[in-house]
Amino acid sequence: MDVSSGLWFLTLGGLATMFVVEFLIVERRIHIFTAKEATYWVFFYLSAALAFGGFIWFEFGKSFGQQFLAGWITEYSLSVDNIFVFIVLLGSFAVPEVLKHRVLLIGILIAIFLRAILIAVGVNAIERFTATFFVFGAFLLYTAVHVWRSHDEEPDAEGNGFIRFVERHLPSTKHYDGTRFTTIKDGSRVITPLLLVILAVGTTDILFALDSIPAVLGLTKETYLVVTVNAFALMGLRQLYFVLDGLMGKVIYLPKGLSLILGFIAVKLIIEAINGTTDLHLHEVSISESLGFIITVLILTVVISAIAVRRNPELVSGSIISGAIEESVEHSGEALRGLPNGEEHTDIVERS
């Protein structure tokens, strides 16, 4: 796939423009981002991704078009896990409703930048060492089994080690000051929880990228496609946070479906590694077969979940989303307690 520097520039510029447009439209006034607004943006980003996939299909051929679609669908599905952790993080930092969209918008932007670094490392490793597929395949198999068996680990309500390091070494306050990242306290400039939670969202995503990026690399080795797949998936992801009470809350078997997809891609990677490092010639799964498998599994996951919930509505209360919401309530404000005057009630100073 020959991608010119001009196309790279236009693509990155287009992605950046979408971020800026959303920021200007949604953040032009401080308000609670509603599920209705989020739904419009979900459709916008879904349409943009499909349109981009169509462009790849007609510009570079059917194979690359299918690689983008398979990678995007897989990445988008796997990224749903991020939302459950975001729910806990935003609750832990007691983020005001009017600031949640801004937190996710900027946090995801940081996540895309960090993922780009991991993608560069992963693609370089694959180009240099075919045996890297063994490592990625084994890791994805482990992750698939782990996701299938247990999907109720408690997220780190205080963010991650990086956030705790920042809290210990930089002066901070537990008080939000509107949309400001820093504020003045006792005559000194300190960072606000808004900056901390944005950093928490952006850096925590790296943990999820460790399995999702190898999964996408199992479907396409093109850096251009891997980068755009991740960008479109994450840009549409944050909108789902605000519409979780609908269909997403009823797809109770999503972890099972995702584990099957991860396992499938893991086997695909291992087969490619065997063919590239030995004299064996096993059947390599084509991209059209991969796309068909992924779509079929996701459709079955939704259908089976819907049937199960219709027969037993109480299953929804035990879903991942319900668990994340419970964790969010349980850990509400927990991340702020280690900050100065952390036991006090969090004050929100609304300033534009």
C-alpha positions, -999 to +999 in steps of 0.1 A: +000+000+000+017+031-012+005+061+008+020+095-002+032+120+024+004+143+010-023+118+018-008+113+053-009+151+058-045+153+045-057+124+066-041+136+099-053+171+091-089+158+085-089+139+118-076+169+136-103+191+120-130+167+132-117+171+168-116+209+165-151+211+149-165+189+177-148+210+203-160+242+189-196+230+185-200+211+218-178+232+240-188+266+228-208+268+260-206+248+292-235+224+294-244+188+302-237+167+271-269+147+266-275+112+253-294+128+223-264+149+214-241+119+218-263+098+195-259+124+167-222+123+171-221+085+172-238+084+138-215+112+125-183+092+134-198+059+122-206+075+089-172+092+087-154+058+093-176+040+067-170+068+042-132+066+048-134+028+044-151+033+011-124+057+000-097+031+009-117+004-010-120+024-042-086+041-040-064+011-030-085-019-037-109-044-022-083-061+000-072-029+018-108-018+021-117-050+039-086-047+061-097-013+072-133-024+079-122-055+097-097-036+118-121-008+126-149-031+136-126-051+158-109-020+174-143-003+180-157-034+197-126-040+218-125-003+228-159-006+244-140-020+274-124+014+279-158+029+286-164+008+317-131+021+331-139+057+321-171+054+341-152+045+372-125+071+366-149+100+361-168+089+392-136+086+412-125+121+403-161+134+409-161+150+375-190+174+371-215+165+344-208+197+325-171+187+322-174+150+312-174+156+275-144+178+276-125+152+297-132+124+273-125+146+242-091+157+253-083+124+271-090+104+239-068+128+219-039+120+242-047+083+239-045+084+201-011+101+203+002+075+227-013+047+206+005+060+175+038+055+193+029+019+201+017+013+166+051+025+152+069+001+176+046-028+167+048-024+130+086-020+131+089-052+152+068-072+127+088-059+097+121-069+114+110-102+130+083-124+116+085-144+149+069-114+166+036-129+154+042-157+179+045-132+207+014-112+196-006-144+190+003-159+224-006-127+241-040-124+224-048-161+232-040-154+269-062-122+267-090-141+250-091-168+277-088-141+304-117-121+290-139-152+287-132-165+322-132-133+342-144-098+332-151-083+366-117-070+378-120-037+397-105-008+378-079+014+394-102+041+408-073+065+414-062+064+377-027+048+375+008+050+387+016+080+365-013+100+379-002+092+415+033+103+406+020+136+393-001+141+424+029+135+446+053+158+428+031+187+416+011+210+437-026+204+432-060+210+446-092+190+448-113+219+437-124+222+401-121+257+387-145+256+357-126+245+326-092+256+339-063+231+342-045+252+368-057+277+393-043+300+421-045+287+457-029+305+486-010+327+462+005+297+443-004+281+410-017+245+413-031+220+389-068+211+391-085+177+391-096+184+355-060+181+343-055+149+364-085+131+352-078+140+315-043+125+320-058+095+337-081+088+308-054+093+282-027+072+299-051+044+312-060+037+276-025+024+270-034-007+290-062-016+266-040-008+235-017-036+245-042-062+233-062-041+208-032-030+187-018-066+182-054-076+173-055-050+145-020-059+134-033-094+130-057-080+103-035-055+086+002-047+086-003-013+070+007+015+093-016+040+076-046+016+082-037+008+118-034+045+127-067+055+110-085+024+124-075+034+160-083+071+154-118+064+141-125+038+167-115+061+196-132+092+182-165+074+181-159+056+214-163+086+237-198+093+225-209+058+235-201+068+271-232+090+271-256+064+255-247+033+275-282+031+291-296+020+258-286-010+236-251-013+250-263-021+285-283-051+270-254-067+251-246-088+282-225-114+263-202-088+247-171-101+266-177-136+252-180-124+217-148-103+220-129-132+235-138-153+204-126-126+181-094-122+200-088-160+199-095-161+162-070-133+154-045-150+177-047-182+157-044-162+125-012-146+137+003-179+149-005-195+115+013-166+097+042-169+121+045-207+114+043-201+076+069-174+078+095-192+100+091-229+091+087-250+060+050-257+069+024-242+047-008-239+067-040-223+053-038-186+060-071-169+068-079-143+042-090-108+051-125-115+037-128-146+059-117-126+089-142-098+082-170-123+078-161-141+111-159-108+130-192-095+117-209-129+123-197-131+159-208-096+167-242-101+152-247-134+171-235-117+203-261-090+200-289-114+190-282-140+217-279-112+243-312-097+233-329-131+235-314-138+269-324-104+283-359-107+269-363-141+288-346-128+319-345-090+322-326-093+355-295-103+336-290-066+327-284-058+363-254-081+363-239-068+331-205-051+329-221-017+326-241-021+357-210-033+375-190-002+363-218+021+374-218+005+409-180+008+411-183+045+401-207+051+429-186+031+454-154+050+445-170+084+440-145+111+448-119+086+459-091+099+437-096+134+452-090+123+488-053+122+484-052+158+473-050+188+496-081+190+518-093+159+501-119+151+527-138+182+520-167+185+496-156+192+460-165+227+450-171+236+414-163+271+404-181+276+370-161+301+350-160+303+312 
